[in-house]
């Protein structure tokens, strides 16, 4: 009985973690555009549009693979843990290595957009929130 209770608690904790990772914070809207298996076994590409309202913040998080960023609209600030923030404007690109904790925010007064392409391990949560 204790084992079943322990397993049930683990499932609830995991489900809560996945739900947190899947529900965007206030001011952010995620739109998945593409999800496709790669020729590299166990890897997939995911492309997502993230709309940032003025002042919106994507909390500290990481991904189970690389993130390639393009900013088609506005200006967004990205920061990799332990590094200085970088501000990207319309047309700029950025690379975030696999598993690296980072954050993003819109410091401007107009909406900003990130086109994120992820090359990630298939079957793992796309986003894992980090304690900061």
N, C-alpha and C positions, 0 to 999 in steps of 0.2 A: 504494500500500500504506500509506503514511504517513497519507493522508487517511482511509482505511478505519479504521485504528487510532485516529486522532483522533476519528472519529465514534463508534466503539465505546466509547471511554473517556468521551465526553460522555454517551452513553446510560447507562452504568453510574453515573456521578456523579448524573445526574438521577433515575434509579431509586432510588438510595440516599437522595437528598433526599426524594423522595416517600414512601419507606418510613419514614423517620424521622418525617415529618409525620403519617403515618397510624397509627403505633403509639404509643399513649399511654404516658406515663411510669408508673412504679410508683405504685399508689394511686389512679390515675384510671381510670374506665371510661366510655367514650363510647358512647352508643347513638343512632344516627341515627333520627329519628322521621319526618321528612318531607323530601322534595326535590322542588321543583316549579318549572317555568319561570314567569317573570313576564311581564307584558305589555310590559315594557321589554326590547327586543331585547338579547340577550347577557347577561342577568341571570337569576339563579335565587335562590329562597329555600331555605334548608336549616335545619331545626330539629333540634337535638341536645340530648340530656340528658347532662350530665357529672356523674358521681358522684365526689366527693372523699373519700377515706378521711382520718381525722385525720392531719395533717401532710403530706398530699400537696401537690405543687406542680406547676402547669403552667408549664414554663419560658418564658422570654421568647419571644414569637412575634407574628406579625401575620396578618391575613386580607385577601384581595383584595376587600374590601367592608366594609360596616358590620356591627357585632355588637350585638344588643339582648339584654340579660341580665335574667333574672328568677331570683330565688333562692327556690324553694319550700320548702327544708328547710335548717336549719343556718345557719351564718354563714361567709362567704368573704371574703377580702381580695383586692382587685384593685388593680393599680398600672399606670398608663400611664407609659411612660418619661419621666423628667424631672418627674414630678408626685408628690405625696405619696400613699401608699396610702389606699384607701377600703375600709371594712369594710361589707359588705352582710349584713343579717340576713333571716330569713324574710319574704317579701313585698316586699323591696326590688328596685329595678330600676336598670340602669346602661346607658350607651351608650358604645361604643368606635368612633371614626371609622375609616374605611377606611385600611388600610395602617399604622396606628399600632401600634408595638411595645408589648406589655403582658405582664403575668404575672398569675397567680391562685394562691391557696393557701388551704388550710384550716388555720387556726391553732388551731382548737378541738379538743376531745376526742371529739366525736361527728361522724358523717359529715355532709357538706354536699352540696347538689345545686344545679347551675346548669342552667337551661333557656336555651340559647343559640339565638337566631334570627339567621341570617346572610343578608344581602342582598348577594350576591357576583357577580363576573364568572364566567360559566359556562365550564367547561373548565379553570380554573386550580386549583391545589392549594388546598384550603380553609385549610390552616394552613402557615405558613412559619416555621420556627424561626429565631430571631435570635441573634447573638452578643451577649453582655452582659458 
